[in-house]
Structures are given as C-alpha cells and as structure tokens.
Amino acid sequence: MIVPVSYYLILAAILFSIGVTGVLVRRNAIIVFMSIELMLNAVNLSFVAMSRALDSLDGQVFVFFVMTVAAAEVAVGLALIVAIFRSLGSADVDDAHVLRG
Amino acid sequence: MERFLAQNWTVIQPALFLTFTAVVVLLVDLWLKEEERDWLAYFSLVGFGGAGVIAARQWMATRALESPVTGFGGMVVLDTFSLLFQLLFALVGFLAVLMAPRYLERRHMQRGEFYALLLFSTAGMSLLAGAQDLIILFLGIEVLSIPLYILAGFARPRLDSEEAALKYFLLGAFATGFLLYGTALLFGATGTTNFEGLRNSAAAAEPRQNLMFMVGVALLLVGLGFKISMAPFHQWTPDVYQGAPTPVTAFMIAATKAGGFAGLIRLLYWGLAPARDVWMPLLAVLAAVTMTWGNVGALLQRNIKRMLAYSSIAHAGYVLVGVLSGSLGFVAVLVYLLIYALMNLGAFGVILLLEDGEREVLDLEEYRGLARFHPGAALLMSLFLLSLAGFPPTAGFFGKFLLFTAGVSSGLLWLVVVAVLNSVLSVFYYARVIVKMYMQEPVEAPAFSRSWLLAGALAVAAVGILLIGLYPTVVVQFIVS
C-alpha cells in the first residue's frame, strides 16, 4: 500500500498547528522551545513529502539546512534558558517581566 | 571537487571577509589579557572597513556590467542593489564597534565574542542582500539572528538583558517556524526554491487560485515582518531594544532592520513580482497600522530606549511605503535606511555618553536640564531627534520626502497621507525630550563619561546627517549612477 502524499502534508499541518498551540499556551520556556522544534520538524516532513511528490531534490537539501540551523539554535536557546534559570530560579516565561511599558 | 572550486566565490566576498575576521577575532581573543581587549575592537574595525572597501570596489566593477554576476548555481547574485546594502551594513557595523569598547570596559563585560558576533551577524546580512533563493534567504536570516540572540543577553547576569534575550530568542525562533513553513508551501506550489523559478511559475499559473501559494506568501511575510518589526509582529521590539546592552541596541536598530528590508525587497521583487496583487494590498494596510501603532506607542513611553524602539517601529512603516513603490522606491529605501541608521546610531551614541558604568540616563525625566550640564550632548541629541522627526534641513526630512514622493508617484496617495499625519504626531514625543533638555530645571547631575572612539562615531553620524540634509542631490546621484 502506498500512502498518498496528501496524508503526509495533512500530518505535517497538524504537527505544525500543535507546535503553534504549544508556543501560545504553555508558559515553561523549555516546553515553548520544544513546541518550536515541533514546528520546524513539521516543516521538514512537508519538505520531504513534497520533494518526493515533485521528484525534485531541492526540498531534501533544504531539510539539511533546517536541521543544521535548528541545532545551532538549540545550542544558543538552551544556554539562554539556563542563564535565566540561574538568575530567576524558574524557567517560566511569565516570571520574566522586568521589561514592560 | 572541481564543481566545488568552480563556484563563483567572488559573489560572497564581503561576507567571507567578515566571517574570516570574526574567526581571527575569536582566536586572537585567547591570547589577550583583559586590558588588551581593545585590540579586538581594532581588528573588527579592520573587518568592517575591509568589507566596505571590497563592496565598494565590486560596486564600481558591477556598475559597468550589463547583467549582474551570479554564483552558487544562481543562488546568490552580485548587483548594485546588494553591494550598496553591503556598504551600508559595513558602515553601521563600523560605527557600532566604535561605540562599544568603553561601555564594555565600564561594565566589565569585555569578552571577545562581542565583536565576533557583530561580524557574524553582518555576514548574514550580506548574504541576505544577495539572496536569489529561498535557502539563502533562510540562511541569511538565521546567520543574522542567532548572534543577536546572544548579544541581546550579553550583559548577563543582569536580568533585563537576559529577559530581552529570552524573549527575542523564543519569538524569533517562532517567527522562523512560520517563515520556513511558508517556504515549504511555496516550494510545494511551484516546485522550486529559486527566485527565478518562483517568478516564472507565479507568472504562468494563476496564483490567486492556488491556496498553497497564497498561504505560503502570507507565512513568509510573517517571518520577514518579524525581522523588520512590522505590526502586528512587532511586540518583541520594545522589550528587546530596552533590555539589550545599549551598543547592541544601536546595532540592532540600525542594521537588522536594513538587513530585513533587503531580504524583503529581494523576495517581493525578485521572487514574487508577478504575484504583486496578492501581497501589495496586504502590506499597504500593514504599513499604515505599523506606523500608527509605533507612534502611538512611543507617545506613552517614559524610557528613552523604549521610546526609540517604538519610533523604530513607526519608521519601519515609513520605509514600507518606499518598498511598495517598486523600483522607484528602492533608491528612496536605501537612502532612508542610511539616514535612519545615522540618526539612531547618533541618538544611542548620546545615550552611551550619559553612562558611567553603574547609572545610565534612560528615564525621560532624567533628561531635564541636560543642556545646563552637557550642552554638547544636548545639542547632538536635539539634532538626531529633529532628524528623526523629519525637520528640514536635517537628513530625516529629505529621506521622508524621497519616500513619500515615491509613494505618491506609484499611486499610494492614501498611505502617504497616513504617513504624513503620523510624522506630525511623532513630533510630539521627539520634541518632548528637547523641551525637557532645554527648558526644564534639572533634578541632579546626570552620569557622564568621555570616550574618543564614541566621539568619533557621533561626529560621523552628525556630519553625515547635516551633509545629506544640505546636499541631498549628491547622495541620490551617487546611488543612481
């Protein structure tokens, strides 16, 4: 049985929506960050699926760039979260509210 | 291997030079003692200066050519548009480096990464200006942003800086997700990531009927709109610009926005030009919302960095008028971004003067009677604020004039009317600071410290603003030629 491409695209759209919801709803910085990673991986899935459907390698190449950049982002992001956890004693984004106006 | 060598490396020469200098700075940092770290600033000045010289030389060579040089399989292009932007980035980076050393020294955060990160970020902008493929667009934006996430939190363990970095990072990565999903949908709808391919398929197929294409364009605009702080994706701007260390804010406000606009223009006019009727009305409305929101927000602020952050949102709205005016507006956009960079670097330079390592004069109330203590600083601040408000004969007036005439001649009359009304509104909050400095009684002596490097940067900004304001035609002819 061959799974049609549209199934993959729908799954990717659902994953992306779960990621967006997670960012908007959750308050823990780590979980917000994980939701962002979910969004990126949903994008990767749709890139690969479309690449297969269009018989073009461009999408697969793009996925490599996305993964590399996401890895760099993880390194920076986790360092920032650790830094703010040290000064605040919490990784809750609502606890960081020095800046407002 | 042969294919690897056959790539046309000259098309990314300024970015390569910046990256190379950044690596040198990182390495040299290992051998330097704390009190010798000024050398890193001089190294990075060479980096920015060298990139500027390379871009200028390439610009002279490119002007004579019939068609621009491309490289990396048509993914990067070297034309006058990208080179002029790269000259602008090099200038902004140069001035930002001049502002940093004494501030870092007073705050005991003289770490070598600072300069390396500035250089890396500028290399990302250079890539963005020459992007001819969605992959390069994405890479440029990320190489631009990731160093800035770190720089925003550079004053750790100060809580405001850390908070700014965390907010910038989370929202930036969130926006990247949208940008990427938009890219994926565009790729699915057209089967290519190359701008030329996008242009062809957008011209052939009826883009309005293709939902995937439309959603893709909208999501890409979300991602880029975040970078240029276009409403309603601007909420991060005030927090980040307020919390980040002041030299970093100066760099971000001047350079990041220019980089974002370079990427936006590339995408809209090189990649999506045939789909103009899809994005044009959308962006026109958002431009009007952006400038109004920015100006109203700025009226309510008490912290000067936050006020300038809101003013930068408003200015993004003005620049969008030029972006929407098509090739007529490109010159206006470039000139305005140059003027805008000088005004903001200048204003932040004055804020950096009023700092002594512990206190920083940020509350607007502390500007009361500044002219009594430091007439020079007050005079410079007034010049930059008047230019931001768009008073003749400063450069700000001329820049707005260029943008708005481009808008009128491409039929965006209603938007220009909104922009002019907004400029009038903006005079209130800029003039408020000037009134405080000259006409009110001081509370206490403000913090103040001298620095020759900073004085040099301020002089360049002030002279630039006056010269462009007094001899505007020279600048335009220089760019158009």
Interface residues (C-beta under 8 A of the other chain):
Chain A: L9 A12 F16 G19 V20 V23 A29 V32 F33 I36 M39 L40 A42 V43 S46 F47 M50 A53 L54 S56 D58 G59 V61 F62 F65 V66 V69 A72 E73 V76 G77 A79 L80 I81 A83 I84 R86 S87 L88 V93 A96 H97 V98 L99 R100 G101
Chain B: L134 I135 F138 L139 E142 I146 Y149 I150 G153 R156 P157 L159 D160 E162 E163 A164 A165 L166 K167 F169 L170 A173 F174 T176 G177 L180 Y181 T183 A184 L185 F187 G188 G191 T192 T193 P238 D239 Q242 G243 L300 Q301 R302 N303 R306
